[in-house]
Amino acid sequence: MKLKYEVLPDEKIECCREICNELMAFQKSKSYITPELFDNMNFETRLIPSINNAVHNYTVVVKDDDQIVGYVYSNISPKEAYSNEFATFFDLSSVNRDHVGCLSQFYIKEEYRQYGIGSKLFHMSMDWIKQFDDVEDYFIYVSNGNTNALEFYKRKGFTVSHDILDGFITVLRSKREIGCNH
Ligand SMILES: CC(C)(COP(=O)(O)OP(=O)(O)OC[C@H]1O[C@@H](n2cnc3c(N)ncnc32)[C@H](O)[C@@H]1OP(=O)(O)O)[C@@H](O)C(=O)NCCC(=O)NCCS
């Protein structure tokens, strides 16, 4: 297995269409609370609007022989982006700064899991988010039934905050560690 990690510019996000749709189908297959909500979730309705609405985007794809086998998509967005007609993802007053970081989409094809690829992508994503000095709050949203992902993020230092949409989504959060310069 000879893997390549590539940061994907926003203009090339189309490359993620198939793998993003695979993530949505995977999440639906795990879900037991209103799984039908996934029926409207796909590359066009989830990834494209996120890219367009965020202030900064970061997508890394993993390729095996030029085939995309995994990706992680993170962004920095105004906190208000998380209070809309679909849901209020967190109490806006619990975030002091104007913007939040989010690890938004993450998927490794099944046969490539458990080799450390996810951990590498996770750390790349966190290193990117931490560059933004004016962002202190980081979020990850896990859909119901995906215990494996939930445990993965907990082991990486995220904490379960609360559930939204009657348990459809679990909100995990983590806070920027403020560095000490003296
Ligand atoms: C969640 C996900 C991205 C993790 O990716 P991954 O590549 O399997 O992750 P890793 O291999 O880095 O880590 C998985 C576990 O395998 C273990 N592992 C890593 N390398 C290993 C190896 N060579 N041999 C055995 N185990 C190994 C790790 O210890 C890790 O356990 P930890 O979480 O306690 O550290 C992946 O399972 C996935 O894509 N799932 C489906 C989609 C999904 O759930 N996405 C999240 C939506 S919110």
The ligand as a Tripos MOL2 file, in Angstrom:
@<TRIPOS>MOLECULE
LIG
   48    50     1     0     0
SMALL
NO_CHARGES

@<TRIPOS>ATOM
      1 C1        -13.4020    6.9350   12.1200 C.3       1 LIG1
      2 C2        -12.3450    6.6090   11.0500 C.3       1 LIG1
      3 C3        -12.1290    7.8230   10.1750 C.3       1 LIG1
      4 C4        -11.0490    6.2180   11.7360 C.3       1 LIG1
      5 O1        -10.0890    5.9540   10.7360 O.3       1 LIG1
      6 P1         -9.0040    4.7740   10.8640 P.3       1 LIG1
      7 O2         -8.0570    4.9270    9.7380 O.co2     1 LIG1
      8 O3         -9.6720    3.4670   11.0420 O.co2     1 LIG1
      9 O4         -8.3220    5.2150   12.2230 O.3       1 LIG1
     10 P2         -6.9670    4.6890   12.8590 P.3       1 LIG1
     11 O5         -6.4930    3.4460   12.1740 O.co2     1 LIG1
     12 O6         -6.0400    5.8070   12.9640 O.co2     1 LIG1
     13 O7         -7.4430    4.3690   14.3020 O.3       1 LIG1
     14 C5         -8.4370    3.4110   14.5790 C.3       1 LIG1
     15 C6         -7.9920    2.5490   15.7020 C.3       1 LIG1
     16 O8         -7.2150    1.5210   15.1360 O.3       1 LIG1
     17 C7         -6.0130    1.3570   15.8700 C.3       1 LIG1
     18 N1         -4.9250    1.1060   14.9280 N.ar      1 LIG1
     19 C8         -4.2310    2.0100   14.2320 C.ar      1 LIG1
     20 N2         -3.2790    1.4210   13.5140 N.ar      1 LIG1
     21 C9         -3.4020    0.1070   13.7510 C.ar      1 LIG1
     22 C10        -2.7180   -1.0250   13.2900 C.ar      1 LIG1
     23 N3         -1.6930   -0.9350   12.4450 N.pl3     1 LIG1
     24 N4         -3.1440   -2.2190   13.7160 N.ar      1 LIG1
     25 C11        -4.1800   -2.3280   14.5740 C.ar      1 LIG1
     26 N5         -4.8490   -1.2870   15.0450 N.ar      1 LIG1
     27 C12        -4.4660   -0.1000   14.6400 C.ar      1 LIG1
     28 C13        -5.7480    2.6270   16.5370 C.3       1 LIG1
     29 O9         -5.1170    2.3660   17.7920 O.3       1 LIG1
     30 C14        -7.0860    3.2500   16.6800 C.3       1 LIG1
     31 O10        -7.5290    3.0500   17.9540 O.3       1 LIG1
     32 P3         -7.6220    4.3580   18.8430 P.3       1 LIG1
     33 O11        -8.7850    5.1150   18.2720 O.co2     1 LIG1
     34 O12        -7.8110    3.7800   20.1720 O.co2     1 LIG1
     35 O13        -6.3430    5.1050   18.6940 O.co2     1 LIG1
     36 C15       -12.7930    5.3920   10.1990 C.3       1 LIG1
     37 O14       -13.1320    4.3290   11.0540 O.3       1 LIG1
     38 C16       -13.9440    5.6650    9.2660 C.2       1 LIG1
     39 O15       -13.7820    6.2210    8.1900 O.2       1 LIG1
     40 N6        -15.1580    5.2430    9.6500 N.am      1 LIG1
     41 C17       -16.3090    5.3410    8.8080 C.3       1 LIG1
     42 C18       -16.7660    6.7720    8.6070 C.3       1 LIG1
     43 C19       -16.9840    7.5130    9.8830 C.2       1 LIG1
     44 O16       -17.4420    6.9770   10.8710 O.2       1 LIG1
     45 N7        -16.6640    8.7930    9.8370 N.am      1 LIG1
     46 C20       -16.8280    9.6880   10.9470 C.3       1 LIG1
     47 C21       -18.0540   10.4950   10.7450 C.3       1 LIG1
     48 S1        -18.3030   11.5980   12.1220 S.3       1 LIG1
@<TRIPOS>BOND
     1     1     2 1
     2     2     3 1
     3     2     4 1
     4     2    36 1
     5     4     5 1
     6     5     6 1
     7     6     7 2
     8     6     8 1
     9     6     9 1
    10     9    10 1
    11    10    11 2
    12    10    12 1
    13    10    13 1
    14    13    14 1
    15    14    15 1
    16    15    16 1
    17    15    30 1
    18    16    17 1
    19    17    18 1
    20    17    28 1
    21    18    19 ar
    22    18    27 ar
    23    19    20 ar
    24    20    21 ar
    25    21    22 ar
    26    21    27 ar
    27    22    23 1
    28    22    24 ar
    29    24    25 ar
    30    25    26 ar
    31    26    27 ar
    32    28    29 1
    33    28    30 1
    34    30    31 1
    35    31    32 1
    36    32    33 2
    37    32    34 1
    38    32    35 1
    39    36    37 1
    40    36    38 1
    41    38    39 2
    42    38    40 1
    43    40    41 1
    44    41    42 1
    45    42    43 1
    46    43    44 2
    47    43    45 1
    48    45    46 1
    49    46    47 1
    50    47    48 1
@<TRIPOS>SUBSTRUCTURE
     1 LIG1         1 GROUP 0 **** ****
